[in-house]
């Protein structure tokens, strides 16, 4: 790891310069696997948010007026720095968040690099497109303006890249507020912006708390759009604050996603893959499949497979992000038992031999009623519940029974039936038979999992407004 990978940060990045924040609070980051100190980070406050918005507002007209190819080239140079530092970045995220090294390299860093490249291509393909002619009108796209990007700690680089890259390529300027629990890679991105010569004010990075910097950004009249990823509860607050100025809001929120195993599914494969997806990043994933919907006649077989697979999967899980999150998961495991659910494997406490660090046992419950809180609330830890069904219609109803609709999976040997079931799920993305994640396809939620879409051409389009120019009819 390079010396700059993890270091104390006493400044925030506003208007192209590292400046001492007006805010006086600092946070000390610790490695959740060891408890060792990583770095001290200065946090901004409401004044810093206002200064960053002012800088972004000043910079936006000139940035939008730049040629699309110039914007693409600057983003490409930032991507090249990401690629050169990928090992350092992956190790930083492992130490900051607790993600195991292999997943940090492939998902936490590899995915953002691929996403950046894809947005470069999308921007290049649309750069020379003429305004669309619809009847007597020209329909043109214009950048939405100043974007406030508010991101979570669980995928600290990917969630940032998914917002700031399409926004910048579209001609928007950005104020980024990363989570105070995992700001290190966002600060590295500000370093990269400075190194490649991104114009002052185009990207501003102000770590801070949601109650200060986040709230100031969402309510600011000069912010034209808020792109937020986080909990549904926090998303409601963001939407309410943004409503006062009728700004555009994109929300990628919580989930309680279901993996539906049809009667003809390859049971060992479906159970193992469903558990792996449910426990991804120690369950600290909004798209985690935390409910396994299974045929009642196969429930005993599913439980036996869980008892077989979970111990090995558990050894490959990292710690949870914080003591608060660890205790939250413990409380839900206790709640599941008190609600009357039956423990299949796992349970409270830390895995044997992993008493140091914020590790928790990978846990599976069965006999879980749809009204139980462990079946309806996002736990954000390695806890999966099994729910049994007697008909495919009941399976679909169970999958759709929560207020969420972010992701899911369907498993079955009859591909046509599996796709039909997938199309009936009220959710933003569904994997059939373990199909891989496609970063070119839109990602977003139904119901209380959010509004708007990220990734691919649909995610790029979020950062444009449409303008219709009516032309006089020929001869007038």
Number of C-alpha atoms within 10 A of each C-alpha: 12 10 7 9 17 22 12 14 17 15 20 26 26 27 22 21 15 17 13 17 21 17 18 11 13 16 13 13 24 19 22 24 23 13 14 12 13 16 17 16 25 23 27 26 23 19 15 26 31 18 17 27 28 18 23 29 22 16 21 22 16 11 25 21 9 11 11 18 15 12 20 22 14 18 24 17 16 25 22 15 18 21 16 11 15 19 18 19 25 27 23 24 29 23 25 27 28 27 31 19 18 13 17 24 20 14 19 26 26 19 18 24 22 17 22 23 17 18 27 21 15 17 19 16 10 11 15 10 9 11 14 12 13 11 9 13 16 15 15 16 16 14 23 24 26 29 32 30 26 27 30 21 20 26 22 23 29 22 22 24 21 24 28 23 23 29 28 26 28 27 26 29 31 31 31 30 28 29 22 23 22 25 26 26 22 22 22 19 20 23 16 19 23 18 12 15 12 18 16 19 26 27 27 29 29 29 32 30 19 21 12 17 25 27 18 20 29 31 20 18 14 18 27 22 24 26 27 27 23 20 20 19 11 17 23 15 15 24 20 14 18 23 14 12 15 14 21 19 22 25 27 27 27 29 32 30 29 35 31 33 28 25 19 12 19 14 19 14 14 23 23 18 18 28 28 21 22 31 27 23 28 28 28 24 22 26 26 32 29 32 28 28 24 27 21 15 12 15 18 13 14 23 18 12 16 20 15 13 18 20 16 10 15 20 13 14 23 24 27 28 26 21 12 11 16 19 15 15 22 21 13 20 27 13 15 23 15 10 15 14 20 16 17 17 19 21 20 16 17 19 17 10 6 14 12 13 20 24 25 28 27 27 24 26 27 22 15 21 18 14 12 14 15 25 23 18 16 23 26 28 29 29 30 26 25 24 24 22 21 12 14 16 12 14 24 19 15 20 27 18 17 20 15 26 28 28 26 29 28 29 28 21 13 12 13 10 14 22 17 11 22 21 13 13 24 23 23 20 24 23 18 19 22 15 10 8 10 13 16 17 15 18 19 24 25 21 15 21 26 27 16 18 22 25 24 21 19 15 22 23 19 23 28 18 13 12 13 15 14 13 10 9 9 6 4 4
